[in-house]
Structure formats: C-alpha cells, structure tokens
Amino acid sequence: MTSDQATPGKQGSTAMAVAISFSAIALCGVLAVGFVLAVGVLKAHHGGLWSVLAATAVFGLAVLAIALAAARLGQRAMRMTPSPAASRYARRFSAAMGLYVLALLAAITAEVQLRPVGALAYALAVLPALPLLAAIAAIGLYLSEETDEFQRAVQVEAALWATGGALAVATVFGFLQTFGLAPMVPAWAVFPLWSMLLGPAQMIARWRYR
C-alpha cells in the first residue's frame, strides 16, 4: 500500500512502530556506554572475571529485554499485522542483539582469561562489533524493503538529518580533543550518538511533510 491509499491513522501507527524500534536502538547505545564505564570501574578495582561477566550478563539481558519490548510495543502501536519489511526488520534486529550479547561475553571472557596478543587480540576486539554491523545493515534493509513510499521518504530524510548531526558533533568534539579541551571518547560512540539523534530527526522530517 502506498501513502496515497493509507489512512492517517494507519500512517500514524506505522510511524509510532518505527519510532519505537529506533528508540530501542538508542537505549541500547546508552546501555552500551554505561556498560563500558561499569567494566572500566570493575577492572580498576580488580573486580575479577566473575564480576565482569555478571555485569555483561545484566547488560545483555537488558538489551534483549529492550529489543523484545520494542517489537511487542511496535505491534500494538500498529494495531495490525506488521508489514513484511517491518517483520523482517524485527527478526534481524533481535537476532543481531542476541548475537551481540554472546559475542561480548565470549570476547570479555577470552580477554580476561587468555590475555591474547597479535591477530587473536584484534579478532576478539572486533568480534562484538560484527553483530552491531548487522543491526546497522538491518536498518538499511528496512529502508530499502519498505513499500510505503511516504514512510520510506520520512525515514531516509530522518537518517540524513541524524547523520549530519552526528558528523557535526564529531567534528566539533574532535577539535576540542585536539586542543586538549575534551576527554577522549571511543569511535564506536558515533553509532549510539546517531541513534539518539534519529528521534528528533524523525520529528523534523515529519514536520517538513505536514
């Protein structure tokens, strides 16, 4: 169904479901930052492997809970059977988050127990990033597979606004770091930043299409 045939109520419900999904990504990003800080504190105080794994397990369960709750809320918001594209997106995102938790547990356990060096150290460091790359790919696939032209146009414009905002923040913050006026932040923080900017970007895009 295209946007000319869709009723306003259906468009609003679909928009809410998509907003819930992207909000879940943003919450996962916030949790990721908190988790890294918690693990840093545990390591600084010699918390040991079990305390680090416990923190990882709590983080992983929280991420999975957010993913599942987002899928359920999205279905309720739409008050209808989700579109094939939305259903595929929900499955891909949930699977990516589940794999992320497992990969993170495996990488942390190996890092604490084995203290790897060389190629193995690089492989373990990259391992948790792979499922997150799959989550990013799921967003792109949703945009390419969504058949409602209005929804797709809004989400594409929102993604562009969020990308511009993330680039602007990274550029300004990078110069502050260069001059010693801001702390160093890991590069992976750009994705959570982009995700958190997506909500306001969707509001801007919808306002433009009023």
N, C-alpha and C positions, 0 to 999 in steps of 0.2 A: 504494500500500500504506500502510495506517495503522500507528500504533505498536503496536496490539494484535496485528497479524499479523506484525510484523517480528521477526526473531530478534535476541537480544542481540548476536551477532557482527556482524550487518548494521548494527544501530544504532551500534555502536562504530566500525565502518569509516566510516559516513557522517559521524559526529561528527568523526572524525580528518580526513576530507577537508575539511569545512567549517572546522575549526580551522586547517588548513594554508593555506586561502585567506585567512582573516582575518589570519593571521600574516604572509603576504606583503604585505598592505596595511600592517601595522605596520612591516615592514622598509623598505618604500618611503617611509614617513613619516620614519624615521630617516635614510635616504639623502638625502631632500629637505633636512632640516636641515643635514646635513653639506655638501651641495652649496652651499646658500646661504652658509654660512660660508666655504667654499673660494673662491667667486666674490668675496665681500667682500674676502678677503685678496689675491686677484689684482688686483682693481681698486685696492686701496690701494697696491699695489706697481707699478701701471701695467703689468700683465701684457699688455694688448692684446687685440684681438679674438680672435686665433687661440688664445691660451691659454685664454680664457674658453669658446670653442666646444669646445676639446678636453676641458675639464672637463665641459661639458654633454654631450658625446658619451659620455664614460665613464659619467657618471651615468645617461644614457638607456639604454645597453646593460645596465647593472647592473639597472635597473628592469625591462627586458624579460626579462632572464635570470631574475629572481625570479618574474615572472608566469608564464613558461613552466614553470619548475621546479615552481612551486606546482601548476599544472594537472596536470603529469605525476605528481607525488607524490600528489596527491589521487586520481587514477585508480587508482594502485597501492594506495593505502590502502583504497579501497572494494572492490578485487578483484572488480569487477563493472562493467557498463556504467553510467555515471553517469545519474542521473535527468534527465529533460528540463530541469527547473529548474536543476540543477547545471551541465549542459552550456551552457545559455543564459548563466548567470552567468559561466562561464569565458570564453566568447566575448566577452561585453560588457566584462568587466574587462580582458582582454588588449587589446581594441581601444581602450579608454579610455586605457590606459597608453601604447600606441603613439602615439596622437594627442597625449597629454601631452608626450612627448619631442619630437615635431615642433613643437608649439606653443611649447614652451620655447625650442628652437633658433631659431625664427623671431622670437620676441619679443626674445631677447637680441641677436641679430644686428641687428635694427632699432633697438633702444635704443642700441647702441654706435655703429652707423654713421650713423643719422639724427638722434639726439638729439631725438625727437619732443616736441611740446608740445600742449597742448589736448586735443581729443577723441581724436586719434590716440594720444597717450600713455596715456590712460585705456583705450582699446581694447586696446593692446598689453599693458598691465599685467594686464588681465582675461583675455586670451587663454589663458594656461596654466591658469587656474583652471577653464575650461569642461570640459575632459576629466575633471578630478578630480570635478567635479559629476556627470558621467556615471557615474564609478565609484561615487560615493555612491548614485546612483539605482539602479545595478546591485544594490547590497546590498538596497535596499528592494524591488526587483522579485523578488529571490530569496526574500525572506521571504514575499512575497505569493503566489508561484507554487509554493512547496514544498508538496507534497501530504501529506507525512508530518506528522501533527499534533504528534507528540512533538518532532520536530526543530524545527519551526516555533516551538513554545512555548518551547523552550530558547533558541533564537536571539533571539526577541523579548525574553525576560527578560534575556538577556545584554546586548542592546543598551541596555535601560533602565538596567541597572547601570552600564554604561560611560558612558552619557550623564550619569547622576547623578554619577559620579566625575569626569568632565571638567568639569562645572559647578562642583563643589566646588573642584577645583584652580584653575580660572579665577577663581573668586570670591576665594579666599584670596590667590592671587598678585596679583590686581588691587588688593586693598587694600594689599599690600606695596609695589606700584609707586606707589600714591597717596601713601604716606608716604616715598617715596624709599629703600626698603629692598630693592628688587629691580630688575634691569635690565628694559628694555622688550623685549617679545617680540612678534613679528608675530602678528596674529589668526589667520592660516592655520594656526598651530601647534596649534590646538584639534583639528583633524581627525586629525593624527598621534597626538596625545595620546589621543583617543577610541579610535583603532585599537589602540594599545598596551594600553589598559585592557580591551579586548574579551576577550583571552585569559583573564586572571584572572576576568572576569565570567562567561565560559562555565563555568569550574570551579565558581564559586559556584552558578550556575543548575543545573548537573548534580547538585551535592551536594544541593540542595533537592529534586530529583526522585528521589533514591535510594529 
